[in-house]
Amino acid sequence: MVLYFDHNATSPLCAPAREAWLDATERFIGNPSSPHRLGARAEAALEEARAMLAGWLGCKADEIVWTSGATESVNTAIHHTARASEREAWVSAIEHPCVLSAAEHHFAGRLRTIPVNEQGVLDLAWLDAALATSRPALIAVMAANNETGVLQPWREVLALCKERGVPLLCDAAQWLGKMPAQGLGGCDFVSGCAHKFGGPQGVGFLKTAARLKPLLFGGLQEGGRRAGTENVAGILSMVAALEAREAAMCQSLGAKQDLRPNFEREVRLQVSGARIVGSGAERLWNTCTVIMPEVGDCRHRWVVKLDKLGFAVSTGSACASGKEAPSHVLAAMGVSAADSSRVLRFSSGWETTMSDWGALLDGLVRAHGEMRG
């Protein structure tokens, strides 16, 4: 048996999502764009799901566009904005690679980085001062960081953007399903993907208040904003997963928030030299990123060691794990390349128990002892 602590990379399909997917594959077999009754039923199911998601976010149903995931959603929003304006884009230094890469491509030569402090929190004072003298085409600030779990002041950024008339793109991939969705719909663009909160891989959404210049061309699905037949079963499964997570937040979010701090306290006590990244900032209840002590040769040895002991953990962003370069997130926080090379990320899910965290602690202590020996 392997205990799974890599939910920020992808979270296993939860029971409500699985049931919704199976039900949809039997009940909604038609293409939503087809004119017959089976097509109309599939379209009606999509519109009901669209209204549910809009209700959680706090936006209009027609502002939701179904996509293949957060990467497509982000690329669509940035592609649209870059073609609608010749001004520069401002992107926080700790954004996910899909945001950074898309911005570098579409805003080549007109891109500015918003700094963060040593805890990994966006510098609001810098942003406020910069907006006093300049108005960008777009500001991109994530809701919660995928590597550290540090929560970003997206509400305060949204207020500044509204005051100055600047569109805001908020990547909410790690926030959704862990923190309440309400209020995110106030942002001009919001990206999300199902597999981060127990839905299926390959499906997501973009909240957009704009009339989009589509990234994909073909049919006129999604009001002409995104070509391609909608993934009906995947979308209904995603919405069922988010419904389950929103309900769980109402019932047990407080209890979940105690598990990570208890684990971190014991790690500091029992693994000499271990340091918690972003410990002075508000973070997701499920995410703990640790700079491990100087034993062994690198973080990958820690991952292999823990895997053999029955724990699936990560070294950071799954989208960047194949790179040899240090994490851009940690570098922006002032973490040295040497320390960055010893970072492990532990990310739990709603089904992770106190005893699972305890077992992980025991595994870390054991691995530390064996590697020192």
N, C-alpha and C positions, 0 to 999 in steps of 0.2 A: 504493500500500500504506500502511495506517495501523497504527502500532504501538500496541497497546492497553494503557493504564496506568490502567484504571478498574475493576479486578477487585473492589474493595470495594463498588462499586455493583451489579455483576452480572458473573459470570464466564462466559465462553462454554461451551457444552455440550461436555464432554470426550468422547473416543471411547468409553470404556466405558459412559458414561451413555447415549449415543446408541444403542449396540448393545443395551443392556438394554431401552431404551424400544421399539425396533423389535421385538425378540424378544417382549416382553410383549404388544404389540398383536396379535400373531399367535397366541400360545399361550394367553393368559388373556383370552378375550373375554367371559366371563360376569360377571355382577354378584356380588360376593363374598357378598351376602346371599341369593342365590337357592339353592333346595334341590337343584337338579340337579347332575350331576357337573361341568359346566363352572363353575358357581358355586363348588363345593367346591374345585376346582383353584385358582381365583383367590384364595379365602380362604386356602388353604394357602400360596400364594406370599407373601401379605401377612404371615402368621404367621412364615414363615421370615425375611423381611426384618426383622420386628419383633425377632426373637431376635438377628439379626446386629447391629442398631443398639444394642440393649440390652447386648450383649457389649462393644462399643466404649466405651459410656458407663460401664458398670459398674453396671447396675441390672437389675430384673426386666423380662421382656418385656411383662408385662401393665401396666407403668407407662408404656408408649409409646402415645400417641394421635396418629394421623395427622391433619394439618391442611393448610390451603392455604398456610401459610408462617409465618414468625416473628411477623408482626403479629397474625394470628389466635391463635397460641399464647399470646403475651403477654396479649392482651385476655382470653382465656379464663381464664388463671391469676389475673389481677387481678380480673376480674369475680367469680370464685369466692370469692376471699379477702375481698373487700369485703362480700360477703353473708354470709360465715361469721363475721365479727367486726366489732365496732363500734370497735375501736382504730384508730390511725392507721397509715399506711404510710410507710416511709422509703425514699427513692429517691436514688441517687447523682446528683450534679449534671450528669453527663456521659452519662446514658443516651440511648439512641436515642429519636427522637420517638414511636415507637409505645408505648414504656414510659411516657414522661412524659405523653403525652396521655391514655392509658388510665388512669393513676393519678390525673391531675387530674379526670377524669370520674367514675370509680368511687369515689374517696376524696376527693371535694370537701369542703374544710373540715377534712380530717384527714390532711394530707400534709406530710411533713417532708423537707428536702433534706440529704443527706449531702455535705459538702464534699470537694474534692480539693485537692492541693497544686499548685504552679506547674508541675510536670511532668505534671499530669493524672492522678495516682495517688490513689485513694481514701484519705482520712485515717482509718487504722485506729485511732489513738489517740482521735480524736473518737468513733468508733463504739463503741469499748470503754467509754469513759466514759459515753456516752449510754445504753448497754444496762445499765449498773450501776444506773440510776435509773428506767428505763422499758422496757416490753416491747411492741413494735409488733405489728401483725397480720401484717406482711410487710416484708421487706427486699429491695430489688431492686438488684443490682449486676451489671453486664455482665462478661464474661470478657475482652474486648478491645475497645477503642474503635474505632468505624468511621471516625472522622475523623482520628485521630492514630496509631492502631495501638498505643497505650499499653496494656500488659497490666495488668489489675487483680488485686489480691490475693484472688481469689475463694476460694481454698482457706483462707486465714486468716479470711475473712469467714464461710465455711461452718463453721469450727471455733467461732467466736464464737456463731453462730446455734444450733448444736447444743447448746452449753453453756447457752444461755439459753432454749432451746425456742422459737425464732422461725423460721418458714418463710422460706426463701431462694429467690428467683426469679433465675436467672442467664440472661441473654440471651447465648447462645453463637454467634450468627449469624456473627460475624467470626472467632471462634476455630476453629470446626469446619472441617476440611479444610486448616488451616494449622498447627495445633498438635494434639498427641495428645488424643483425646476422653476417654481413661481418667480416671476420677475425677469427671467432671462429674455422673454419675448419683447422686452423694451429695447433690446439691442437691434440694430439694423440687420445684422446677419448673425445667426447662431448655427454652429455645426454640431452634429452629434452622430453617434454610431451605436448600433444595437449591441454589438459583441462586448462592449465595455461594461454592460450592466445585466448580462444574462440573456440577451437576445442572440439571434443568429449572426454569423459573420456575413459580410457582403451587403448590408443594408443600413441606411442612415437617412438623414434629412438635412435640409437647409431651411432655416427660417429667414425669409427675406421680405423686406417691405418695398423693395425696388422692383421695377419692371426689368427683369434680367436680360442681359445679352447672353444667350445660352452657350455653354461650353461644348455641349454635344449637339450635333445636328442630325436630323432624320425626321421622325414623326413629330406630331404636335402635342405629345403627351405633356401632362403637368402644365396646361395652359400655355404651351409653347416654350416653357422655361427649361425643360429637360427632356430630350428625345430618348425613346426606348420604352419598351413595355414594362410597366411597373411590376415589381416582385410582390405580388399580393400576399402570398403566404408569409414571406419574410417580414413585410411591413406589419401585418397583423400580429405576428409573433413578437416583433420589437415592441409594439404598443402594449401587448400583454405583459411583457417583461417589465416595462417601465411602470405600468399600473401596479404590479406586485411590489416593486421597489418603493414607489411612492407610499403605498400602504404600510410597508415595513418601517419606513421612516417615522410614520405617525405612532407606531407601536413600540419600537425598540431602538431608535437612534441613540437615545441617551445611554443605554446599556452598552452599545457598540463603541461609543466614544471613550469608554474607560479601558478597553482592552489594550490598545496600542501604547498608551502612556505607562501602563503597568509593565508591559514587555520591555519598553525602552529603559525604564528604571533598573530592571534586573540585568539587562545587557550591560549597562554601565558598571554595575556592581560585579558581575561575574566574568565579563570578558575585558580584561585589562587593556586599556588603550583605545577601546571602541568609542566613536564619537557620532552623535546623531546630527544629520544634516537638517538645517532649518528648524532646529529645536526651539528657537525663540519666536517662531511665527505660528499662526493658525494653520493647521494642516488637515487634510482629509483623514477621517478616523481610521481608514484602512491601510494607510501608507507609511512605512518606516524605511528611511534610507540611512545607511550606516557606513561610516568610513571605518573599515576593519583595521585592527592592529597590524604592524609590520611583521607578519610571519608568512612563510611560503614565498612564492614568486609573483603571484598576481591574483586579481579577483576571480579569474576564470578557474583557478585551482579551488577557491572557496566554493564556487558553483558546482564543480564536479564532485567535491568532497561531500557537500550537503545533498546532492542528488543521490549519491551512493547510500547516504544515511536515510533517504526517503523524503526529501524536501525539494520541491521545485521552486527556485528563487531566481531573481534576475540581477543583472548588473546595471540596469537602467532602462532607457527606452528600447522597446523591442524593435522599433524602426531604425535604430542607430547602433544596435548591438554588434553588427558586423564591421563597424568602423574601428580602426586602431587609434584614431585621434581621441583625446580626452573629451568628455561630455561638454557641450557648449553651455548647458545649463549650469553645471558646476563651475565652469570657468567664469561665467558671468557673475557668480556669487563670490568669486575670489578664491575658490578652492584650487590648490596647486595640482599640477598634472600628476605628481607622485601620489597625493592623497586620492585624487580622482580614480587612479588605477586600482584602488582597494575598496571601491564602493560596492555595496550590495543593496538591492531594493527588495523589501518584503511587502507585498500587497495582498491583503485578504479580501474575502467576499462576505456576503450576508450569511452564508452557511458556515463560515469559519467560527469555531468555538474557542472559549477560554482555554480548554485543554489542548487545542491545536496550537495556540500561541505558546503555551507552556512546553509542548513537545518541541517546537521550533527553538525555543531558548535552550532546552537540553541538548539539541542537536548542534547548536552553535558552540556551546561550551565544550562539547565533546570534540567537535572539529578543531576548535582552537587548541585544545590540549594535544591532540594527535599531530597537528601541524607544527606546534612548538617542539614536540618531542622528536 
